[in-house]
Amino acid sequence: MPTQLPDIDPDETREWVESLDAVLDERGKSRARYLMLKLIERARERQVGVPALRSTDYINSIPPEREPWFPGDEHIERRIRAFIRWNAAVMVSKANRKGLEVGGHIATYQSAASLYEVGFNHFFRGKDHPGGGDQVFIQGHASPGIYARAFLEGRLTTDQLDGFRQEVSRGPHQGLSSYPHPRLMPDFWEYPTVSMGLAALDSIYQARFNRYLHHRGIKDTSQQHTWAFLGDGEMGEPESLGAIGLAAREELDNLTFVINCNLQQLDGPVRGNGKVIQELEAFFRGAGWNVVKVIWGREWDNLLAQDHDGVLVNKMNTTPDGQFQTYAVESGEYIRNNFFGGDQRLQAMVRNLSDEDLRRLPRGGHDYRKVYAAFKTASEHVGQPTVILAQTVKGWTIESLEGKNATHQMKKLTSNDLKAFRDRLYLPIEDKDLEDAYNPPYFHPGKDSPEYQYMIERRQQLGGFLPERRVKPKTLKLPGDDVYKPLSKGNEKTPVATTMALVRLFRDLMKDPEIGHRIVPIAPDEYRTFGMDSMFPTAKIYSPHGQTYEAVDRNLLLAYKESEKGQLLHEGISEAGAMGSMIAAGTAYATHGEPMIPFYIFYSMFGFQRTGDSLWAFGDQLGRGFLIGATAGRTTLTGEGLQHADGHSPLLASTNPAVVHYDPAFAYEVAHIVKDGLRRMYGYGLDKDKPYGEDVFFYLTVYNEPVAQPAEPADLDVASLLKGMYRFAEYPTAAGDDVPRVQLLGSGVALPWIRKAQQILAEEYSVAADIWSVTSWNELRRDAVAAEQYNLLHPDEDERVPFVTQQLKDTKGPVVAVSDFMRSVQDQISRWVPNDYTSLGTDGWGLADTRAAARRHFQVDAESIVVAALEILAKRGDVKREVAAEAARKYRIDDPTAVAGVKQEGAGA
């Protein structure tokens, strides 16, 4: 910035400053602001080269005279970095020896080593820190460096380093996961970050949730800081920048992004023809962040001090990234001729520097003093989140990798590479130990060395090792049966949608004296849609600024009310943001030792379909809580059309091993499922093998269609309900009755259809139909797959029988399986059904119409079920074929106009 350049005429400068002061004193700030903007506008017209307001010159934000004193031991920290660099690279190279070749990334950590080490030695607070410890999101491809540091600290062994990317072949806990992965290394990693873009978004909502916990009085998080390490190429993911406005709006000064700007993405430059640091600065400044640029190392300070007329800064401003990448790999002579050679003033600046001096002019991200200054500024800044944009060279210190376009794919080091790398790092390793390029040694200075002692002392001062995942949550007393009883009573006269039944239970749980304050309601601007606006006046909507305005509906009973202590997280129109909150809340039991119970309710279509990657990250991070896919089904949300019609989310959910999906039909089923979910996820101490609960999360698909709610049967088999299916109604036939029989299986909103079909079959066709409520097709399949796997591994033991097979083995007649989802959902169980099997589902595109028309279109309504049952009975010879054909013509199941006059209720979305 101009203030960093020498003042060649202080008297003139003073006159300009005094003129501004005079305007301020005599005419006020508005006039002064107008004049300043006019001067900037005029300067641009005259091509003075004043940077745009959204960006600054391509130099460090912190000038040398404002750099704080560096408190560490520079020599020891440099040696520590050398050891870690070596071990990180060797670990990956050994993992790619012939016959193994499991991949890995060497170059990313080499570029970011100084960024991490300044943090580990001076800023990152561990979990034993009095303030609670920081949350550090490690860039996924940098994991080898974190393992290498843990090895020096004595947390990992050489055998474990040799097991990089070999998670099962070396035995339990002897391998290391490719990337940060809590599920695979649950005591080490906290945050899964390699799905690029999600770390940025999730870290923002982690910092925000820390404030939420603090403002609600659940935990003092005022001393905790969230650090997110990101790549400049990674910032191209929309999620990376998608929530930066929230961070600025809520003034999250407990958050710092550290963006490693090595100017390279996976296959080439990030912005070869542009300047990615300037681009990112504009984005973040425009969003309201504090921006700190760390572009040049200290050796550039003297050159900039000589730049009296700005020629060097102009050269820096106008050189594109692709050229800077080239300078990183070219000779000093090339740099002299091409960067400094175009202007005599530039040539004069470097006249006394050798070509080797020019080649080694460092980027700022490799200078620990510059990095320390940036980190200290970020940690002390108030009122804004901070982004540190640090320029580095990818593959730094490994000459065969430095700055190459292909460096991301380079995973092996030759013997000569290793020797050159050793020499660059000044390591005491002999040539003979490097002849076998596939088995080079790791280096450890010994526990008596000053480097080891320094590392351990610094981590002790900062509160312990990082990363570390620690699970010691507070014990919860879960609600008793009384809270669930209202849903068990049923109501056949006044239809109620399962969404509303769940919301009723939700509200009652929030009143519970033990866990009520730990429930975190989350919705993306749709609380009213789901009938939850009644919570506004009491639970209130969380806002760090409270409510500074008079709400337009303040005189209404259900007025919109924001509060600093609000419980509801209202994320606006952002499912991605809602998932960010879900992840932060659902992992607080480990992150903070505070078990929080998130209930994220959303339009069913916009869960697994829109934010499926975040849901995988939630499972990876061992998150817990309830996902509520409201307005589920392809035919239930009438009038909205195909983009809102969810006919497949259970299939998407089935791909995630952490998801326990249920598709309840009735309110009492909802009650039992939620009760069991709380037990499994938060019932600490109930299972000796899982003392802190299960690492799963529950997903319920519920509907907006009001249906008659039967009372809970007195003989309800709750265990079967939770396993996935139970017999809801067996058709009463006398012992000697010889009538055709069929088993009707349905889930969710399909139960009313098959209840009506049962009646039609009995009254018009003398067919007896038993009704089964399938609460979870996914859990039935999961159980069956587990049984088959057990049998495969234990061929000499009694064979396990899948639960669905057990349930249906003594039943008579074929099975017709129905849901408001595509057939593949219910067809998951078909191979384990011992009866003849057919299914009906909503395959194809969703559509806007009445429910009756949509169901006739997909042939899933009661009449279509009747025809399907008669058809499969006819194939078995239990009824005549013409009976099924006549029924199809009678009900016109291929003609949606046949039900044009059918009325519906509760269609509003």
N, C-alpha and C positions, 0 to 999 in steps of 0.2 A: 504494500500500500504506500501511497506517497509519503505518509508520515514516517516510513521506515527509511527513506532516502535522506542523504545529508541536505541540510538547508543552506543553499548557496547565497541567499540574501535574507537574513533574519529580520532586518528592518522592514523590508517590503512585506514579509509574512506577517509581522506584528501589525502593520497598518491594515491589512485585510481582516485579521482577526478582530481588531478594534472596531472596524466598520461593522462587522457582523454584530458585535456586542452592542453597538450604538443602536442598530435597527431593533434588536431584541428589547433594549431598554425603552426606546421611544415609541415603537410601533407594535411590539408584541411578537409572539411566536408565529402567528398565522402569516404576517407579512414577511418575516424572516424565512419561513418555509417556502413561500411563493418565490422569493428572490433566489433562494438556493436552487430550486427546481428550474427556474429560468436560466440560471448560469450553467447548470448541467446540460440543459437543452441546447444552449448556445455553444457550449464546448463541443458537443457532438456535431453540431452544424459546421463548426470550424475544424472538425476532425482533429481535435486535441488528443483524443484517445482516452478519455475518462471512462473507466469501466462502468458497465451498466450497474444499476443499483442492486441487481440480484447477484452480482458476482464481483470478485476482487482480482487483482493481478495474480499471475501464476507464480507466487512466492509464498513463503511461510506466513501464516497469520500472526505468529508470535515473533516479534523481532528479537535479535540477540540480547539487547539491553533489558528486555522484559522476561527473559528466561529465568526460571527459579534455579536456585542452587540444587545440584544433583546430590542427593544424600547417600547414594550407594558407593560401593567400591567398584570403580570402573573396570579395573583389571580383572578382578574375580568374576564379575558378571560377564565379561567378555569370554572368559574361559568356560564358564558354565554354558553359555550359548554354544560355544564350539563343541563341547561334549554332547549336548542335546542334538545339535545339527548332525553330528556324525552318527549317533545311534539311530536317529530317525531315518536317515538315508540308508544305513546298513540294513535295518529291519525290513524295509520295503524291498531292497535289492535281493536279500536272502530269500524273501518270499516269492521271488520270481526266478529261482534257479530252475534248471531243466528238470522236468518231471513234476514240478509243483505249479509254478507260474499262476499264482492266484491274484495277481494284480496289485494295485496300490498306487499311491501318489507321493512322489518325492518333492516336487518343486514348490507346492503351495506353502508348506511349513517353512522351507528355506527362505522364502520371501517374507514371511511373517514372524520369524523367530524373535526379533527385537520387540515387536509389538506385544507378543505374549509374555516375554520374559520381564519387561518393564512392569507389566501388570502383576505377574506372579510374585515379583520381588518387592513391590511397593504399594500395590493398590487392591488386589483381589482379596477380600476378607473371607476366611473360612467359617465353617458352621459353629466353631467354638468362640468366635469373636463375640464380645459382649453385646454388640448391636445386632447379632443374628446371622451375619454372613451375606455375601453377595450372590447373585445369580449370574453365571458366566456361560453364555452360549458360544461354544467353540465351533469355528468353521469346520464343516465335515471333513474336507480333504486335508485338514491340518492335523488330524488325529495322530499320525505317527509321531509328531513332535511332543504331543501330550503324553503318549506312552513312554517316549524316551525320557521325559522329565520324571515321570513316575518311577522309572527304572533307577535313575540316579538317586531318587529319594528313598529307595528301598521298598517301594510299594509293589513293584513288579519284578519278576525274575528274568534271567536270560532265556529260560525255557519258554516263558510266556511270550517274550518278544519274538522268539522263533516260531511261535504259534499264531503270528499275525494272519488274520483271515482264514484260520483253520479252527473253527468253533466247535467241531465235534470229533474230528479225526484224532485229536491228541488227548482226548479224555475230558471229563468234566472240569471246567474252569481253567483249562490249560491253554486255551486259545484266546485271541483278542479279536473283537469285532472290527469290521472294516472301518466303520465310522462311529461317531458317538451314538450309542444305542442302549438306553436304560434297560430294556427288556432282556437283552443278551448279557449285559454286565450291570446288574441292578444295584451293586454297591459302589460303582465307579461313576458311570455317566449319569447325568441328570436330564439333559435335553437332547433329543434326536434332531439333528440339524442338517443332514445332508440332502433332504428334499429342498432344494434351493429355493429361496424366497420365503419359506415359512418361518425361518429363524428370525428374520426381521419383524415380521408381523407378530409372532408369538412373544418375542421379547418385549414389544410395546405393551401388549396386554398383560404380560407378567408384571412389568413395572406399574401399570395402572392398577392391577389387582392388589399389589402391595399397598398402594394408597387406599384402596377400598377396605382392606383389612384394618389399616390404621385408623381411618376415619370412622369405621364402625366399632372401634374399640376392641376388636378381637385380638390384634397383635400390634405391638409397636414396631413398625418397619421403617422408622424414620432414618435409621443409619444404614439401611440396606440399599445397594446399588445394583442395577442390572446392566451388564455389559454384553453387547452382541457383536461378535466378530464376523464380518461379511466380506464377500469379494466384490470387486467392481463389476465383473461380468455378471455375477449373481443379481446385481441391482437391476438388471434388465427384466427379471421376473416381475410381473405386475404386483404380486403380493409384497415384494420388498418395499415398494413405495406406497402401497395402498393404504396404510394406516398412519403415515407420518403426520398427517393433519391432526389426528386425535392426540398424538403425543404432544404436539405444540399447544393445541387447544386446552388440554388439561395440565399444561405446564409441568410435564414429567421431567423435572431436573434430576430425578433418580435413575435416568436412563442415558446410556452412551452407546452410540454405534461406532465401531472401529472398522472402517472400510479399507481393506488392503488393496490399494490401487496399484497392482503390478502391471496394469495396462493390457493384460492378456486374459482372454476367456479360454475355452477349451481348445479351440482350433486356430486361434489367431488373435489379433488385437481387438480390444473392446471397441475403441473408436479410433481406428487408424487414421482417418482424415479429420478427426476432431480432437476434443480434449474432455475425457470423461470426468476428470476432477472438476473442471469448470461447470460441466453439465450438472453433476450431482450437487455442487455448491448452489447452483441456481434453484434446483428443486427444493433443497432443504431450507435455504434462506427464504424462498418464497412461501414455504409451509410454516415458517416461524421458528426454525431451529437455530441454535448457536452452532456456527460452522468453524472448525479449526483445521486449517490445511497444514500438513507437514510434508513439504515437497522436496526440500533441499537439505542436505547434511551440512554440518558446520563449516566444511571446507569452502562452501559457497559464500559464507558470510563476508569474507574479505573482498571477494569479487563484487558482491552487491554494494559494499561500502564505497567502492571506486566508481559506481555507476551514477555519476553526478547528473547526467542528462537522460537516464532511463533507457539507454540503448540495450543493455543486457535484459532488463525486465521486458522490453518490447520483443526481444528475440525469444524469451521464454514464453511470452503470451502468444506468439504467432507460430511456434513450432508445434506441429501436430503430434499426437501420441505415437503414431506409427514410426515417426522419425526418432522420437526419444527411445523407442524400443530398439531401433537400429543402433543408436549411440551406445546402448548397453552392451552390445556384442562386438562393436568395432574397435579399432586401434585408437590410441591417443592422437596419432597423426590425422586420422579421419575426422576425429572430433575437432581438432584444431582447424582443419581446412573447411569443414562443413558447418560447424556451429559458430565458431569464433572467427572464421575467415572472411565473412562477408562485409565486415566493417573494421576500419583501422582502429577505432576505439576499442572494439572487442579484442582485436589482436593484441593491443597494448596491455590489456588486463592480464593476459595469460603468457606474456613474453617470458616471465621468469619461471614458468611451470614446465616441467618436462612432459613428454608424451605420456609417460606412465602416471604422472600426477593427474593429467587430464582424464585418462582412462578410469582412474579410481575416484574421480569426483562423485561422492555418494548421493543417493536419493535419501530423502529425509526419514523414510520409514526404517532405515537401517542405522540411524543415529540415535542411540539411547537417550542422549540429552534432549534432543528435539522431541522424541516420543514422550519422555517423562514430562516435559513442559506441557505437552498437549493433554496427557492424562490428568495431570494436576489441575489444569484449567477446567477440564470437563468435570472432575469430581467436586470442584468448588463452585461451579457456575450455578446461579440461582434463577429460577423462573422459566427455564427453557431446557428441553433435551439438547444434548450435544452430539454432533457427528464429527468424528476425526477422519479426515481424508488423507491417508498416508501413502505417498508414492514409494513403491519398492520395485525390485527386479525379481521376476519369477525365477526360481532356481538359484538365487543368490548364493555365492561361494562355491558352487559346483560348476566349473568352467564348461563342462560338456553339456550342461543344461541351461545355463544362464540366458534368459531372454529369448530362447528359441521358440518358434511357433509350435513346434511339436513337443515342447517340454512336458506338457500335461500327460502325454502318452508314454513318456520315457520312464521306464520302471526298473531298469538294470544299470549297474555301474560296472565297467570293465576294471581290470587290475590297474591299468594306467589312470583311469578316472579316479579310483580310490586313492592312489598315491598322490595325485595332484590335489585332491580334496584334503587329504591328511596334511599336506604341506601348507595349504592355505589356512588350515585351522591350527597349525603348530602342535600336532598331537604326537606323543611319544610312542608311535607304532612302527615297527620295523617292516622293511620291504618284504621280507620272507613271509610275514603274516598276511600279506595282501596278494600273494601270487594266485591263490585260489579265490577268484572273484565271487564264487558262489558261497563262500563261507568266511567272510572277513570277521574279525572280532569286534565285539562291542567294547566300549571304553568306559571304565569307571575309575575315578581318581582315588577311591578308597574312602572309608568312613572317617579316617583321621585327617583327610585333606582339608585345607582351608575352604575349598569350593563346596564340598559336601556340608561342612559345618555352617557355612554362610547360607546355603539353601535352606537347611533345616531351621536355622535361627530366624530367617525372614518369615518362613511359613508359621513358625510358632508365634511370632509377634503379630501376624495377621490373622491368627485364629484357626490354623490347621490346614491340612492338605486340600487341594482342589485339583480336578473335580472330585466330588464325593456325593453320593446319594445316601441319605440317612433316613430310615423309616422308623420313627418313634413318635407316632401321633398320640394325642390325648385320647383317652377312652371315652366312648359315648354310651349313654344309656338310651337305648332305642325305645320308641313309643310302644305301649301295650296294645291290646286288641281293640280298645274302645274307639280309637281314632278311625278304625277301618269299618266299624259296624254300620254307619250310615249307608255305605255302598252295598252292603250285603242285603239290605231290606228289599231292594227292587222297587219298581213302579211300573205296573203293566198299563195303567190308565194314562199317565202323562209321559210320553216318550222323552228320553234323554239321550243325547249323543255321548259316546264314550270320551270325547274330548272334554265335555263339561263335567262328566263324572270324575275324570282325573283332576281337573282344575279344582273341583270341590275338595278332593282329598289333599291336594297340594296346599290349599288354603288352611285346612285343618292341621296339616303337619307344621306349617309355619307358626302356628299358635302353641306348639308343643314347648314346654318350658326347658327341655333339655337340648333338643336339636333344632328348634324353630329358627333361632338366630343364625344357624350354620347353613341353612338352605339358601342357595344363590339362584334366584329366578333370572333366566336369561332369555331374551327374545329380540329379534331384529325388527323393531318397529311394528309389532303385530300383537301387542298385548290385548288390544280391544277385539281383534279378530277372534282371539281364543277365549274371550269372556273373562279376561284377567284385569280389566280396568278397575274392578272393585278393590284391587290392592293398592291403587295409586294413593288414596288419602291416608292409608295406614302404614303400609310398608315403605312407600315412597320410592321414587326413582333416584338412583345414585347420581350425584353431580358434585365434583370437588369444589364447585363454586356456590353450591346451594341453589336457591332460586332468587334471582335478582330482579324479577319482573312480576307483574300481576297477570296470572294466567287468564286467558280469555274465558275459560269455563270455571273460574274460581267460585262462582256462586252455586255450582251444581254439586250434587252429592258425590259424584265420582270425578272430581276435578283432578286435572293433571298437576302433580306435586313433585318437585325436585327437592333433594336435600343432600347435604354433605354426608349424612348418616343413612341415606337411603339404601334399601336392600335390593331393589330391582335393578338389574343391569339392562338398560334399554339401549341397544347398540345401533339404532338407526337402521337404514337399509343396507346392512352389511352382514351377510351370513358368515363371511370370512372373519369379520370382527367378533361375531358371537362365538365362533369356534375358538378364537383366541382367548376369550374369557372363559369358555368351557374348559380349555386345557389348563389355564392358570388355576381355576377354582378346583378342578377335579384332581389336581396333583398337589394341592396345598398340604395334604396330609403328610407328604414327604418333604416338599420344599420348605414348609414352615412348621411342620409338626402340628398343624391345625386342620383337622378333618372338616372340609367344607363339602356340601352336598349340592352340586349344581343340577338344576332342572332346566335344560335348554329346550324350549318349545318353538317349533318352526313349521312352516308349510312343508309337508312331507317331501314334496318333489325337490326342495332346495336344501336337503340334508346330504344324504350320501351321494346324490348326483352332483351337486354343486361344490361341496367342500369335502369330498371323499379323501383327498390327500391329507387334510387336516385331521380327519377322523383316524386315519392310519397313524399320524403323528401322536394323536391322543392315546391310541393303543400302545404305540412304541414307548410312550412316556409313562405307561402304567397308570393312566388316568382312570378315574371312577366317577360315576354320576349317572344321570338319566337323560337320554335323548328322547324327545317326544315328537314323533313325526305326525303332527296333527294334520287334519284334512287329508288323510291317507286315502288310498284307493283310486282306481282309474275312473270309476263311475259315480263317486260320491260327491265330489266337489263340482256340482253342476254349473254350467255357464262359463267356466273359466277356460276351457279348451285344453289342447294337448300339452302345452308347456307347464300346466299346473296339475296335470293328471298323473299321479304316481301309480304306475302299475308294475314297478320292478324294484323298489328299494329293498325289500327283503333279500333279493338275490345279491344286490351289491353288499348288503350287510353280511351275507353269508360268507363272503370272501375274507372277512376280517376275523381272525380267531379270538379277538378280545371282545367281540360284540355278542351279547345275549339278547336275541330279538324275540319279542312276543307280539302277537297280533290279536289282542283280546276282543271278545265279542260283547261282553257284559261288564257292568260296573263292578260286580263282586270279583270277577277275574282280575280287573285292574287292581283292586285292593290287595289281593293275594300276591300279585306279581310285584307291586311296589314294596310290600312288606318283605318279601323274600329278597328283593334287590338290596334293601337297606341291610338286611341280615348278612347277605353274602359280601357286600362291599364294605360295610361299616360295623359289622358285629364283631368287634375286636375281642379275642379271647375265646370265641365260641368253637373254633377249630384249631386244635393244637398244631396241625401242619401248616395252618395259615393264620398265625396269631394276630396279624393286622389286616385280615380280610383278603378277598380275592382281587386280583388285578384284572378286572373285567369292567365293562360298562353296559348298562341296560338300554335297549332301544325299543320303544313301544310305538307301534303304529295305531293311531286312534282316529276317529272319524267325526265329521261334523253333522252327520245325519241322525236326527232324533229317532230312536227305536225304543220299543217297549222293553223295559228292563225287568227280567224275572228276578225273583228273590233267590238268594243262594240256596241250593238244595240242601236239605238236612243231612243227606248222606254224601255230600260232595267229597270226592277223592282229591284232596288238595295236592297230594304228592304227584298224582298223575297230571293234574292241571299244570304244575310247574315243570314236569318232564316234557310236556308238549301236547298231550291230548287226554281227554276223558269222555266217557259216554254221558252225554247230556240228557238224552231221552231214548229209552228203549220202547219200541212200539209194543203195546200189550196185545199179545195173541194167546189164545188158549193152547194148552199143551198139544192138542190133537190137530190144530189148524194147519192145513196144508196149503199155505199161500206163498207166492213168491216173496222173497225178502231181499232188501238192498241196504247197504251201509252208506249213509250220507255223511261225508266229512267236510267241514267248513270252518273258516276262520274269520274273525272280525265281523264286518258288516254282512258277510254271507250267511250268518246263522239265521237271520229272519227269512232269507230266501229258502233255505232248506227246511225250515219249520213249516213254511207254507207248502213247499213241495211234498213234505211228508203227509200233510192233510189231503192234498189233491190225489196223491198216489193211493191212499187208503180209501177215500170216498168214491173215486171215479174208476179206479183200476184194481182194487182189491190187492194192492201191493203193500206189504208192511216194510216201513223204513225206520231204521234206527239212526239217531242223530249223534254225531260226535263233534265236540268242539275241539278244534285243533288250535291250541294257543300258540304253538310255535312249530312250523314246518322245519325251520332251521335247526332247532334243538333236537327234533326227532332224527334228522339226518345226521347231526353231529354224534348223537348216541349210537346210531347204527354203524357209522364209520369207525368209531372207537371200538365197538364190539368186534368188527371184522379185523381190525388191527390187532386186537388182543388174541383173537383166534389164530392169526398168522404167526404171532410170536410164541404162542403156547399150544402147539398142535397136539401135545400129549395130555392136555387138560380138558375138562368139560367145556363144551362150546358155549360161548355167551350168545344169548339171543337178543337182538335189538328190541327196544321197548315197544316200538310200533308193531312189530311182529307179535309180541306177547299180547298186546291189547286186542289184536284182531284175529288171533289164531283160532278161536272158538266161535267166531261169528259166521253167520250164514249169508250167502248171497254176495254179489259183486260190490265193489266200492266205487262211488262217484265222489271225487274230491273237487271242492269249489272254493275260490277266493275272489276278491276284487283285484287280484294281481294276475299277471300272466301265468300261463299253465306251468312254466318251468319252476315256479315257486313250490307248488304242491307236487309236481312231478319229482322233486328231490327225494321223496320217500318211496316212490313206486316200486323199486326193485325189492324192497323189504316187506311189501304188503303181500300176505299169503293168498289174497283173493284176486279175482279178475278186477282190473283197474281201468278207470277212465277219469279224465279230468276236464273241467271247464274253467276257462280263465279269460282275461281281458288282453289277449295278445293284439298288438297293433298300436295305432296312434290313439291318443285320447281325443275327446271331442266335447263340444259344448252343446248340451241339450238337457232335458229332464233326466232324472235318474232312471225312470222307467224306460225311456227311449234308449239311453246309453246301454242299459243292461240287456235290452232286447237286441240291440245292435251287436253286442258281444256274445249273446246267447249264454248269459249267466243267471238270468232271473229264474223265478220259481218254475215257470212253465218250461223253460229250457232244461232245467234240472230234471223235471218229470220226463221229458222226451229222452234225455240222455240215459236215465235209469231204465226206461222201457226198452231202449235200444240195446243196452248191454244185457238186459234180461232175455231179450229175444235171441241174441247171439248164443246164449246158453240153452235156449229152448224152454225157458221158464214162462215166456208169454209168446203169443203169436207175433210174427213180424209186422203184420198189418196193423197191430195195435199201436206200435210206435209210429208208423207212418201216418196213421189217422190222427194221432195226437199232435204230430208236427204240423199237419194241415189245420187242425182245429185251432191251435194256439198261434199260428202264423209266426213261428219263432224267427223267421227270416225277415220279418217286416216290422220295423220300428214304428210305422204309422199305426199299427194295431193298438198301441198303448198311448196314442197321442192325447187321449182324454184322461189319463191317470193323473191325479193330483199329487202334489208333494208338499212337504213343509220343511222349514229349517234349511233352506237352500243357500242362504246368505253366506258369503265367504268373508 
